């Protein structure tokens, strides 16, 4: 896992299980915006917590759920 922090924007870019994701503070204290991409699907949302590491962990758990979900679906015929 690696992390790159943009201190000026309060944004962190990390990698979890080969998926790059970002977590950024919003203008509202305690609200974090996140985004990641699995294949062609971009997932994004917000989470509420005052603890930055908890916001990151929630995104990691979401990535795990999405990877599990995509592994259970067959590839589209092309």
Residue frames as qw, qx, qy, qz and C-alpha x, y, z in Angstrom:
[[0.000, 0.892, 0.452, 0.000, 0.00, 0.00, 0.00],
 [0.418, 0.056, -0.007, 0.907, 1.28, 3.46, -0.80],
 [0.036, -0.858, -0.470, 0.202, -0.05, 6.91, -0.02],
 [0.341, 0.257, 0.126, 0.895, 0.43, 10.34, -1.51],
 [0.148, -0.741, -0.534, 0.380, -0.88, 13.26, 0.51],
 [0.216, 0.544, 0.202, 0.785, -1.71, 16.64, -0.99],
 [0.287, -0.362, -0.557, 0.690, -1.57, 18.75, 2.16],
 [0.092, 0.077, -0.075, -0.990, -2.98, 21.85, 0.47],
 [0.543, -0.126, -0.437, -0.706, -6.17, 20.07, -0.59],
 [0.557, -0.239, 0.620, -0.499, -6.44, 17.57, 2.27],
 [0.883, 0.289, -0.146, -0.340, -6.45, 14.74, -0.26],
 [0.426, -0.452, 0.780, 0.079, -4.78, 11.34, -0.06],
 [0.772, 0.369, -0.384, -0.346, -4.25, 8.88, -2.93],
 [0.487, -0.402, 0.762, -0.145, -3.72, 5.27, -1.90],
 [0.564, 0.231, -0.706, -0.361, -3.68, 1.77, -3.35],
 [0.593, -0.185, 0.655, -0.431, -5.67, -1.13, -1.88],
 [0.716, 0.144, 0.683, 0.008, -5.52, -4.58, -3.50],
 [0.419, 0.104, 0.590, 0.682, -4.28, -3.01, -6.73],
 [0.071, 0.801, 0.521, 0.288, -7.08, -0.41, -6.82],
 [0.277, 0.092, -0.161, 0.943, -6.03, 3.23, -6.62],
 [0.201, -0.779, -0.582, -0.119, -8.39, 5.42, -4.61],
 [0.168, 0.361, -0.192, 0.897, -8.59, 8.96, -3.29],
 [0.365, -0.701, -0.585, 0.181, -10.04, 10.29, -0.07],
 [0.237, 0.353, -0.023, 0.905, -10.38, 14.05, 0.38],
 [0.063, -0.460, -0.563, 0.684, -11.70, 16.37, 3.05],
 [0.117, 0.704, 0.527, 0.461, -14.67, 18.45, 1.98],
 [0.011, 0.512, -0.116, 0.851, -15.45, 22.00, 3.04],
 [0.701, -0.540, -0.067, -0.461, -17.71, 20.53, 5.73],
 [0.097, -0.533, 0.781, -0.311, -15.71, 19.30, 8.73],
 [0.533, -0.100, 0.783, -0.304, -15.98, 15.56, 9.27],
 [0.803, 0.484, 0.248, -0.244, -17.19, 14.80, 5.72],
 [0.320, -0.444, 0.697, 0.463, -14.84, 12.94, 3.39],
 [0.742, 0.533, -0.066, -0.401, -15.29, 12.41, -0.33],
 [0.513, -0.337, 0.754, 0.234, -13.85, 9.26, -1.94],
 [0.722, 0.553, -0.147, -0.388, -13.46, 7.75, -5.40],
 [0.413, -0.361, 0.799, 0.247, -12.04, 4.62, -7.00],
 [0.665, 0.431, -0.329, -0.514, -12.26, 2.74, -10.29],
 [0.582, -0.136, 0.801, 0.038, -12.60, -0.99, -10.91],
 [0.462, 0.340, 0.708, 0.412, -12.37, -1.68, -14.62],
 [0.085, 0.429, 0.380, 0.815, -14.65, 0.78, -16.38],
 [0.409, -0.753, -0.490, -0.161, -16.79, 1.45, -13.30],
 [0.184, 0.369, -0.361, 0.837, -16.08, 4.54, -11.23],
 [0.499, -0.629, -0.594, 0.053, -17.42, 4.48, -7.70],
 [0.175, 0.333, -0.268, 0.887, -17.61, 7.60, -5.56],
 [0.483, -0.684, -0.520, -0.166, -19.32, 8.81, -2.45],
 [0.074, -0.658, 0.352, -0.661, -18.97, 10.47, 0.91],
 [0.673, -0.332, -0.629, 0.205, -18.47, 9.24, 4.44],
 [0.267, -0.829, 0.071, -0.487, -18.84, 11.04, 7.74],
 [0.829, -0.378, -0.245, 0.332, -16.16, 10.76, 10.41],
 [0.130, -0.970, 0.205, 0.002, -13.74, 13.07, 12.19],
 [0.633, -0.478, 0.562, 0.234, -11.00, 10.42, 11.97],
 [0.413, 0.648, -0.463, -0.442, -9.07, 10.39, 8.67],
 [0.009, -0.293, 0.953, 0.080, -7.87, 6.79, 9.08],
 [0.451, 0.301, 0.764, -0.350, -11.46, 5.63, 9.58],
 [0.543, 0.664, -0.009, -0.514, -12.51, 7.33, 6.34],
 [0.259, 0.547, -0.747, -0.276, -9.68, 5.53, 4.53],
 [0.212, -0.075, 0.964, -0.145, -10.62, 2.18, 6.10],
 [0.563, 0.453, 0.492, -0.485, -14.24, 2.58, 5.03],
 [0.532, 0.651, -0.325, -0.433, -13.15, 3.07, 1.43],
 [0.073, 0.396, -0.912, -0.075, -10.91, 0.00, 1.65],
 [0.396, 0.160, 0.847, -0.317, -13.87, -2.05, 2.89],
 [0.594, 0.603, 0.161, -0.508, -16.00, -0.71, 0.04],
 [0.350, 0.595, -0.650, -0.318, -13.31, -1.73, -2.45],
 [0.162, -0.162, 0.968, -0.106, -13.27, -5.22, -0.93],
 [0.538, 0.391, 0.611, -0.429, -17.06, -5.50, -1.36],
 [0.551, 0.684, -0.131, -0.460, -16.92, -4.30, -4.97],
 [0.172, 0.502, -0.826, -0.190, -14.07, -6.68, -5.83],
 [0.318, 0.038, 0.921, -0.222, -15.99, -9.58, -4.30],
 [0.570, 0.548, 0.376, -0.484, -19.12, -8.57, -6.20],
 [0.477, 0.685, -0.378, -0.400, -17.29, -8.24, -9.53],
 [0.030, -0.370, 0.926, 0.069, -15.51, -11.60, -9.02],
 [0.441, 0.206, 0.820, -0.301, -18.91, -13.32, -8.70],
 [0.587, 0.654, 0.159, -0.449, -20.18, -11.97, -12.01],
 [0.763, 0.164, 0.479, 0.403, -19.23, -13.62, -15.32],
 [0.172, -0.366, 0.328, 0.854, -17.41, -11.57, -17.93],
 [0.590, 0.592, 0.195, -0.513, -19.71, -10.17, -20.64],
 [0.740, 0.213, 0.537, 0.345, -19.43, -12.01, -23.96],
 [0.064, 0.785, -0.156, -0.595, -17.70, -9.88, -26.52]]
